[in-house]
Amino acid sequence: MRRLVILGGGTAGTIVANKLRDRLDDSSWKITVVDRDDTHIYQPGLLLLPFGGTGDILKPRGRFIADGIELVMAEVARVDAEASTLEDGRLLPYDYLVLATGTSPRPDQTPGMLGKQWRQSVFDFYTYDGAVALAHALRHFDGGRLVVHIVDMPIKCPVAPLEFTFLADAYLRERGVRDDVELVYVTPMSEVFTKPIAASRLGSMLDARKILVETDFVVERLDPDAKRLVSYDDREISFDLLVTVPLNMGADFIARSGLGDELNYVPVDKQTFLSKKYPNVFALGDASDIPTSKAGSVAHFSAELFVENFLQYVQGNPMTHLFDGHANCFVESGDGKALLIDFNYDTEPLPGRYPVPRLGPFSLLKESAINHRGKLAFRWMYWNVLLPGRPIPLPANMSMAGKHQPREQE
């Protein structure tokens, strides 16, 4: 009996487990999924919670793990990759290991962030508790300086801070207090996004909404008494309400196991997800160091190709389903609209229509109501189609069909 252990029952881990259960002979393979709790979070829903959003955000993991897969609730202490074992309160051997343990915000890594202002005037929205606390704060915020801040990249869903900023602008206008609020977007990058064409479009949207932008701001510390961010080059940004995206890091046991880089992400081949150090270890989703967005779409697309590669690999054949870094993200822009970006390792987001050329129905790099509705509708697809491993008729690798270079008017 060959043993496949998947650490992490989030998006990537659940999809892979379910798809492989259908493809591997259950008389020859045992599949085990290990996670520390039984709560699966629909993470895109966290963005909407601070603005009154509700819905199916939290569900039991076990509901989405197929029959025939062992689900273990345990905290992993360490992986011994040389011996092909892991410690989770017991010693669990494996023949193949898939690390799908994601990434998490680490406010403890920025001096002062977890001080007395934490969730008083300093908030996050990448956690359920943080998003709920922020919802209460926003309801009572009637004026002052609202700062949206990113500590460093990479982060989970890199467009989410921009989405939050656009939604905050719309929310404050709806409440009739926008003129009393100075809204500031603070980023460590030289532009508001990592890809130039999208950065130009998104930057112009911030300008149109009279949102101030502070670039190249690398925070050294947060001064909770003075309510200000202090950068390494001694710039200071004051706030009345700070919405921050803390440093993101992979799981701590990755570091203890000697499997990760300085942020606990696992170095892998960016096309096959195979560890650069161990021939029976893979890393998927946010847990890996592949140079693309840490986003749910990447977890989905990469999982599709990983399954095919894994089936080849365990039979001793070359892996031929090479991932190109495909990511696409709906970007909420407020007022019931959103835009869509679609890109990969080598091609930045371009205008056009997706997924069908000329027909869409979604427009790329252009705000529309149907894009917004598409993002809202995806929640049902996530729970009922994506996680169970059912096929979605979208190519795992990026297609240029329907895309074109930007014109002046765009």
C-alpha positions in Angstrom: 0.0 0.0 0.0 1.5 3.3 -1.1 0.8 6.3 1.2 0.1 9.8 0.0 -0.1 12.4 2.8 -1.5 15.9 2.1 -0.7 18.5 4.7 -3.4 21.2 4.5 -7.1 20.8 3.9 -7.6 24.2 2.2 -8.3 24.9 -1.4 -5.3 23.2 -3.1 -5.2 20.3 -0.6 -8.9 19.5 -0.8 -9.0 19.6 -4.6 -6.0 17.4 -5.0 -7.2 14.8 -2.5 -10.6 14.5 -4.1 -9.3 14.3 -7.6 -6.6 11.8 -6.8 -9.1 9.6 -4.9 -11.0 9.3 -8.1 -7.9 8.5 -10.1 -5.8 6.2 -7.8 -6.7 2.6 -7.1 -8.0 2.6 -3.5 -6.7 -1.0 -3.0 -3.1 0.3 -3.7 -3.1 3.8 -2.3 -4.0 5.3 1.1 -4.7 9.1 1.0 -4.5 11.1 4.3 -5.3 14.8 4.7 -3.9 16.4 7.8 -5.1 19.8 9.1 -5.1 21.5 12.5 -8.9 22.2 12.6 -12.2 21.3 10.9 -13.0 24.8 9.7 -12.7 25.6 6.0 -12.9 29.3 5.3 -14.1 30.7 2.0 -11.4 33.4 2.0 -12.7 35.7 -0.7 -15.7 36.2 1.6 -13.6 37.8 4.2 -13.2 40.9 2.0 -16.9 41.6 2.1 -17.5 41.0 5.9 -16.3 44.5 6.9 -18.9 46.0 4.6 -21.9 44.0 5.9 -21.4 40.9 3.8 -22.6 37.6 5.1 -23.0 34.2 3.7 -21.4 30.8 3.6 -17.9 31.6 4.7 -17.2 28.9 7.3 -18.0 25.2 6.8 -16.6 21.9 8.1 -13.6 20.6 6.2 -14.9 17.0 6.5 -17.9 17.8 4.5 -15.7 18.3 1.4 -13.3 15.4 1.8 -14.4 12.5 -0.3 -15.2 9.0 1.1 -12.1 6.9 1.2 -9.8 9.7 2.3 -8.6 9.7 5.9 -8.9 13.2 7.5 -6.7 13.8 10.6 -7.1 16.8 12.8 -3.6 17.4 14.3 -0.9 20.1 14.6 2.2 19.1 12.6 5.3 19.5 14.7 7.9 18.6 12.1 8.6 16.7 8.8 11.6 14.5 8.5 12.0 14.5 4.8 15.1 12.3 4.9 13.1 9.6 6.7 9.8 10.4 4.9 7.9 10.8 8.1 6.0 13.5 9.9 5.2 14.1 13.6 1.6 15.1 14.4 1.4 13.6 17.9 2.4 10.3 16.4 4.9 9.3 13.7 3.2 9.2 10.3 5.2 7.7 7.4 4.5 8.6 3.8 5.7 7.6 0.3 4.7 11.0 -1.1 4.1 14.2 0.7 2.1 17.2 -0.6 2.5 20.5 1.4 -0.6 22.6 0.9 -0.5 24.5 4.2 -1.0 27.9 2.8 0.2 31.3 4.1 -0.9 33.3 7.1 -0.7 37.0 8.3 2.0 37.5 10.9 1.4 40.8 12.7 3.9 39.7 15.3 6.7 40.3 12.8 6.3 44.1 12.7 7.3 45.9 15.9 4.4 47.6 17.6 1.7 46.1 15.4 0.3 43.8 18.1 0.4 46.6 20.7 -2.5 48.1 22.5 -4.1 49.5 19.3 -4.5 46.0 17.8 -8.1 45.7 16.8 -8.8 49.0 18.4 -7.5 51.3 15.7 -5.3 48.8 13.9 -7.1 46.0 12.0 -6.7 43.2 9.5 -9.3 41.5 7.3 -7.4 38.4 6.2 -8.7 36.5 9.3 -12.3 35.9 10.2 -12.0 37.5 13.7 -10.2 40.5 12.1 -12.8 41.1 9.5 -15.6 40.9 12.0 -13.9 43.4 14.3 -13.2 45.7 11.4 -16.9 45.6 10.4 -17.7 47.1 13.8 -15.0 49.7 13.6 -16.1 50.9 10.1 -19.7 51.3 11.1 -18.6 53.8 13.7 -15.9 55.6 11.7 -17.3 59.0 10.7 -14.2 60.9 9.8 -10.4 61.1 10.0 -7.5 59.4 8.2 -8.2 55.8 7.0 -4.9 54.1 5.9 -4.8 50.8 3.9 -1.3 49.4 4.3 0.7 46.4 3.0 3.8 45.4 5.0 5.6 43.4 2.3 5.0 41.1 -0.6 4.1 38.4 -1.4 0.7 38.3 0.2 -2.3 36.1 -0.1 -4.5 37.6 -2.9 -2.4 40.6 -3.8 -5.4 42.6 -5.2 -7.4 42.3 -2.0 -5.9 45.5 -0.4 -6.9 47.4 -3.5 -10.3 45.9 -3.5 -10.7 46.8 0.2 -9.7 50.4 -0.6 -12.3 50.7 -3.5 -15.0 49.2 -1.3 -14.2 51.5 1.6 -14.5 54.5 -0.7 -17.9 53.3 -1.9 -19.0 52.4 1.6 -18.1 55.8 3.1 -19.9 57.5 0.2 -23.0 55.4 0.9 -22.8 56.5 4.5 -22.4 60.1 3.6 -19.1 60.6 5.3 -16.6 60.2 2.5 -15.8 64.0 2.4 -14.8 63.7 6.0 -12.3 60.9 5.5 -8.8 61.1 4.0 -8.3 57.7 2.3 -4.6 56.6 1.8 -3.2 53.5 0.1 0.3 52.6 1.3 2.4 50.0 -0.5 6.1 48.8 -0.4 6.0 48.5 -4.1 6.9 51.2 -6.6 3.4 50.9 -8.2 0.1 49.8 -6.9 0.4 46.4 -8.6 3.1 44.1 -9.7 2.2 44.2 -13.5 2.6 47.6 -15.3 -0.5 47.6 -17.5 -2.8 46.6 -14.6 -0.9 49.0 -12.2 -1.6 51.9 -14.6 -5.3 51.1 -14.8 -5.7 50.5 -11.0 -3.7 53.6 -10.2 -5.9 55.7 -12.3 -8.9 54.3 -10.5 -7.4 55.3 -7.2 -6.8 58.8 -8.6 -10.3 59.1 -9.8 -11.6 58.3 -6.3 -9.2 60.9 -4.7 -7.4 58.2 -2.8 -3.8 59.2 -1.9 -1.1 56.7 -2.7 2.2 56.3 -0.9 4.6 54.0 -2.7 8.0 52.5 -1.7 7.0 52.6 1.9 8.9 49.8 3.7 7.6 49.8 7.3 10.1 49.5 10.1 7.6 49.7 13.0 4.2 50.9 14.1 4.0 53.5 16.9 0.8 52.6 18.6 0.8 55.6 20.9 1.3 58.2 18.2 -0.8 56.1 15.7 1.7 56.2 12.9 3.7 54.0 10.6 7.4 54.6 10.5 9.4 53.5 7.4 13.1 52.5 7.2 13.8 55.8 5.5 12.2 57.7 8.3 9.0 58.6 6.6 5.9 58.7 8.8 2.2 58.1 8.0 -0.3 58.9 10.6 -3.7 57.3 10.9 -6.9 57.3 12.8 -7.9 53.9 11.5 -5.3 51.6 10.0 -6.3 48.5 7.9 -3.0 46.6 7.5 -2.0 43.5 5.6 0.7 42.1 7.9 3.7 40.1 6.7 2.6 36.8 5.2 4.5 33.6 6.0 4.2 29.9 5.5 3.7 27.4 8.3 6.2 27.4 11.2 6.8 23.7 10.9 8.2 24.3 7.4 11.1 26.2 9.0 11.6 23.6 11.8 11.7 20.9 9.1 14.3 22.7 7.0 12.0 22.7 4.0 11.5 26.4 3.4 13.0 29.8 2.5 13.2 32.8 4.9 9.4 33.2 4.7 8.7 29.5 5.2 7.7 28.9 1.5 8.9 25.7 -0.1 11.2 26.0 -3.1 9.8 24.0 -5.9 10.0 23.7 -9.7 7.6 26.4 -10.8 6.1 24.2 -13.5 5.7 20.8 -11.7 5.7 21.8 -8.0 8.3 19.2 -7.1 10.6 20.1 -4.3 14.0 21.2 -5.4 15.5 19.1 -2.6 13.4 16.0 -2.1 12.1 13.7 -4.8 8.9 12.7 -3.0 7.8 16.1 -1.8 5.6 18.6 -3.6 4.2 22.0 -2.5 1.0 23.5 -3.9 -1.0 26.7 -3.5 0.3 29.4 -1.2 2.8 27.0 0.5 5.2 27.1 -2.5 7.6 29.8 -3.7 6.4 29.9 -7.3 6.6 33.5 -8.7 2.9 34.2 -9.2 0.0 35.4 -7.1 -0.9 33.5 -3.9 -4.5 33.3 -5.0 -7.3 30.8 -5.0 -7.2 30.7 -8.8 -3.6 29.6 -8.8 -4.4 26.9 -6.3 -7.1 25.7 -8.6 -5.2 25.8 -11.9 -2.1 24.3 -10.5 -4.0 21.5 -8.7 -5.5 20.5 -12.0 -2.1 20.1 -13.6 -0.5 18.6 -10.5 -2.9 15.7 -10.5 -1.9 14.8 -14.1 1.8 15.2 -13.3 1.5 13.1 -10.1 -0.1 10.2 -12.0 2.8 10.3 -14.5 5.4 10.7 -11.8 4.4 7.7 -9.6 4.5 5.5 -12.7 8.1 6.6 -13.3 7.3 8.8 -16.3 8.3 12.4 -17.0 5.8 15.1 -15.9 4.5 16.8 -19.1 1.7 19.0 -17.8 3.7 22.2 -17.1 2.1 25.1 -15.2 2.6 28.5 -16.7 1.7 30.6 -13.6 -1.9 31.2 -14.7 -3.9 33.4 -12.3 -7.1 35.3 -12.7 -8.8 37.6 -10.1 -12.0 39.6 -10.0 -11.1 43.0 -8.5 -14.1 44.5 -6.6 -14.2 48.3 -7.4 -17.3 49.3 -5.5 -20.8 50.4 -6.5 -21.7 46.9 -7.7 -18.8 46.7 -10.2 -15.6 44.8 -10.6 -12.9 44.2 -13.2 -11.1 41.0 -14.1 -7.4 40.4 -14.6 -5.9 37.2 -16.2 -2.2 36.6 -16.5 0.7 34.2 -16.0 4.5 34.1 -15.4 5.3 35.8 -18.6 2.2 37.7 -19.8 0.8 40.6 -17.7 -3.0 41.3 -17.6 -4.3 42.6 -20.9 -7.7 44.1 -22.0 -10.2 41.8 -23.8 -12.9 39.4 -23.0 -12.9 36.2 -20.9 -13.3 33.2 -21.2 -14.8 33.3 -24.7 -13.3 35.8 -27.2 -15.6 38.7 -28.1 -18.5 37.1 -26.1 -17.0 37.1 -22.6 -19.2 37.4 -20.6 -16.5 39.0 -18.5 -14.4 42.0 -19.5 -10.7 42.2 -18.7 -9.2 45.3 -17.1 -12.6 47.1 -17.4 -15.2 47.6 -14.7 -18.6 46.0 -15.2 -21.6 44.9 -13.2 -21.4 41.4 -14.7 -17.8 41.0 -13.3 -19.1 41.8 -9.9 -21.9 39.3 -10.3 -19.4 36.7 -11.4 -17.4 37.2 -8.3 -20.4 36.7 -6.1 -21.6 33.7 -8.1 -18.2 32.0 -7.6 -18.9 31.3 -4.0 -21.5 28.7 -5.0 -19.1 27.2 -7.5 -16.4 27.0 -4.9 -18.4 25.0 -2.4 -20.3 22.8 -4.9 -17.9 22.3 -7.8 -14.3 23.4 -7.2 -13.7 21.8 -3.7 -15.3 18.4 -4.6 -13.0 18.2 -7.6 -15.6 18.4 -10.3 -14.5 19.7 -13.7 -14.7 23.4 -14.4 -14.5 24.2 -18.2 -11.6 26.7 -17.9 -8.1 26.0 -19.2 -5.5 25.5 -16.4 -2.9 27.4 -18.4 -3.5 30.9 -19.7 -4.9 31.5 -23.2 -4.3 34.6 -25.3 -7.6 34.2 -27.0 -9.8 37.3 -26.6 -6.9 39.5 -25.3 -5.3 42.4 -27.0 -2.7 45.1 -26.3 -4.2 48.2 -24.6 -5.3 51.1 -26.7 -5.1 54.8 -25.7 -8.7 55.1 -24.7 -8.3 52.1 -22.3 
